């Protein structure tokens, strides 16, 4: 992983694996998006204890969980987790990226996602799926496309939040070696 990323504002951003002491900041970032945004279809923010539990499951499952650290302050995070729970999906991950509101549009999300993709390749995953909250979330869709994701499908009006129906946009990116060889293990 890179040691640091030079943001457009010249503040050093380090992308590193998350640690348990980052959970409070991660929970606060996510709570903002749950309450004010459409990236997540959750309507009540999980408690820090719930976020800690989710984090532990991902770490225990050998999924990458990263933070963007700016001078000791977590300004964003990204992780990959199981795309679906059934064993046949074991080589496919779903990604999530969330930033503090004051860290948006500074290249931090791109660096987090780029590093996350690299980490998933290293761990042997074959496909990454992005489930973007709403077709109007142009910034997230653009970010994923710039990093090699292709649009697969838009599911219309599948969620209702903040007084309106929301779409989900499915994007997919092959991770080396994709579907050209058998999976890591067979069932």
C-alpha positions as CSV (number, residue, x, y, z in Angstrom):
1,X,0.0,0.0,0.0
2,X,1.2,3.6,-0.6
3,X,2.5,5.4,2.4
4,X,0.8,8.7,1.7
5,X,-1.2,10.4,-1.0
6,X,-0.7,14.1,-1.9
7,X,-4.1,15.6,-2.0
8,X,-4.9,18.7,-4.1
9,X,-4.8,20.8,-1.0
10,X,-1.3,19.6,-0.2
11,X,-2.3,17.9,3.0
12,X,-0.8,14.5,3.4
13,X,-3.2,11.6,3.2
14,X,-2.1,8.2,4.3
15,X,-4.1,5.2,3.2
16,X,-3.7,2.4,5.8
17,X,-5.5,-0.6,7.2
18,X,-8.2,0.5,9.7
19,X,-7.7,-0.3,13.3
20,X,-10.1,-0.7,16.2
21,X,-9.3,2.7,17.5
22,X,-10.6,4.2,14.1
23,X,-14.2,2.8,14.7
24,X,-15.6,5.9,16.4
25,X,-14.5,8.1,13.5
26,X,-15.8,5.5,11.0
27,X,-19.1,5.3,12.7
28,X,-19.4,9.1,12.7
29,X,-18.7,9.4,9.0
30,X,-21.2,6.6,8.2
31,X,-23.8,8.2,10.5
32,X,-23.7,11.4,8.5
33,X,-24.3,9.6,5.3
34,X,-27.1,7.4,6.7
35,X,-28.9,10.5,8.1
36,X,-28.2,12.9,5.2
37,X,-27.3,11.0,2.1
38,X,-28.5,8.3,-0.3
39,X,-25.3,6.2,-0.6
40,X,-26.6,3.9,2.1
41,X,-30.1,2.7,2.3
42,X,-29.9,2.3,6.0
43,X,-32.2,4.8,7.7
44,X,-30.8,4.6,11.3
45,X,-27.1,4.9,11.9
46,X,-25.5,1.9,13.6
47,X,-23.9,2.5,17.0
48,X,-20.1,2.4,17.2
49,X,-20.5,-1.0,18.9
50,X,-22.4,-2.3,15.9
51,X,-19.8,-0.8,13.5
52,X,-17.1,-2.5,15.6
53,X,-18.9,-5.8,15.2
54,X,-19.2,-5.3,11.4
55,X,-15.5,-4.4,11.2
56,X,-14.5,-7.5,13.2
57,X,-16.4,-9.8,10.9
58,X,-14.8,-8.3,7.8
59,X,-11.3,-8.4,9.3
60,X,-11.9,-12.0,10.5
61,X,-13.0,-12.9,7.0
62,X,-9.7,-11.6,5.5
63,X,-11.5,-8.7,3.7
64,X,-9.6,-5.4,3.4
65,X,-10.8,-2.4,5.5
66,X,-8.9,0.9,4.9
67,X,-8.9,4.4,6.2
68,X,-7.7,7.7,4.8
69,X,-5.7,9.3,7.6
70,X,-4.9,13.0,7.5
71,X,-2.5,14.1,10.2
72,X,-4.0,11.5,12.6
73,X,-7.6,12.1,11.7
74,X,-9.7,9.6,9.8
75,X,-11.3,11.5,6.8
76,X,-12.6,8.5,5.0
77,X,-12.8,4.7,4.8
78,X,-13.3,1.9,2.3
79,X,-13.8,-1.8,2.6
80,X,-14.7,-4.9,0.7
81,X,-17.0,-7.5,2.0
82,X,-18.9,-10.5,0.7
83,X,-21.1,-9.7,-2.3
84,X,-23.6,-12.4,-1.1
85,X,-23.5,-14.9,1.7
86,X,-23.8,-18.1,-0.3
87,X,-20.5,-20.0,-0.8
88,X,-20.6,-19.8,-4.6
89,X,-20.1,-16.0,-4.4
90,X,-16.9,-16.5,-2.3
91,X,-14.6,-14.9,-4.9
92,X,-16.7,-11.8,-5.5
93,X,-16.7,-8.8,-3.2
94,X,-18.8,-5.7,-2.8
95,X,-17.0,-2.4,-2.1
96,X,-18.0,0.6,0.0
97,X,-16.3,4.0,0.2
98,X,-17.4,6.8,2.6
99,X,-15.8,10.2,3.2
100,X,-16.2,13.0,5.7
101,X,-18.2,15.8,4.1
102,X,-15.2,18.1,4.1
103,X,-13.1,15.5,2.4
104,X,-15.3,15.0,-0.7
105,X,-13.9,16.0,-4.2
106,X,-10.3,16.0,-3.1
107,X,-9.2,12.7,-4.7
108,X,-9.4,10.8,-1.4
109,X,-12.2,8.5,-2.5
110,X,-10.2,7.6,-5.7
111,X,-7.1,6.8,-3.7
112,X,-9.1,4.7,-1.2
113,X,-10.9,2.7,-4.0
114,X,-7.7,2.3,-6.0
115,X,-5.9,0.9,-3.0
116,X,-9.0,-1.3,-2.1
117,X,-9.0,-2.8,-5.6
118,X,-5.2,-3.6,-5.3
119,X,-5.8,-5.2,-1.9
120,X,-8.6,-7.4,-3.2
121,X,-6.4,-8.6,-6.1
122,X,-3.6,-9.4,-3.7
123,X,-6.1,-11.5,-1.6
124,X,-7.2,-13.5,-4.6
125,X,-10.7,-12.1,-5.1
126,X,-11.9,-12.3,-8.7
127,X,-14.8,-9.8,-9.1
128,X,-15.7,-6.5,-7.4
129,X,-19.3,-5.2,-7.4
130,X,-20.3,-1.7,-6.6
131,X,-23.9,-1.1,-5.5
132,X,-24.3,2.7,-5.8
133,X,-27.2,4.4,-4.0
134,X,-29.2,6.1,-6.7
135,X,-28.6,6.8,-10.4
136,X,-28.3,10.5,-9.5
137,X,-25.1,9.8,-7.6
138,X,-23.0,10.9,-10.5
139,X,-19.7,11.4,-8.5
140,X,-19.7,7.8,-7.3
141,X,-20.6,6.3,-10.7
142,X,-17.9,8.4,-12.4
143,X,-15.3,7.4,-9.7
144,X,-16.1,3.7,-10.3
145,X,-16.0,4.0,-14.1
146,X,-12.7,5.8,-14.0
147,X,-11.2,2.9,-12.0
148,X,-12.3,0.3,-14.5
149,X,-15.8,-0.6,-13.4
150,X,-18.5,-1.1,-16.1
151,X,-22.2,-0.3,-15.7
152,X,-24.1,-3.6,-15.4
153,X,-27.6,-2.5,-14.5
154,X,-29.8,0.1,-12.9
155,X,-32.5,-1.2,-10.6
156,X,-35.2,1.4,-10.6
157,X,-37.0,2.7,-7.5
158,X,-35.9,-0.2,-5.2
159,X,-35.5,1.9,-2.1
160,X,-37.4,4.7,-0.4
161,X,-35.5,7.2,1.7
162,X,-35.8,11.0,2.4
163,X,-39.2,11.1,0.9
164,X,-38.4,9.7,-2.5
165,X,-37.8,6.5,-4.5
166,X,-34.2,5.6,-5.1
167,X,-32.4,3.5,-7.7
168,X,-29.4,1.3,-7.2
169,X,-26.7,1.2,-9.8
170,X,-24.7,-2.0,-10.2
171,X,-21.2,-1.7,-11.5
172,X,-18.6,-4.5,-11.8
173,X,-14.9,-4.8,-12.2
174,X,-12.9,-7.9,-12.9
175,X,-10.0,-8.5,-10.6
176,X,-7.0,-10.5,-12.0
177,X,-7.4,-13.2,-13.2
178,X,-11.2,-12.7,-13.3
179,X,-13.1,-15.6,-14.7
180,X,-10.3,-17.0,-16.8
181,X,-9.2,-19.7,-14.3
182,X,-11.0,-21.7,-11.7
183,X,-11.7,-20.2,-8.2
184,X,-9.2,-20.5,-5.3
185,X,-11.1,-23.5,-4.0
186,X,-14.1,-25.5,-5.0
187,X,-16.9,-26.7,-2.9
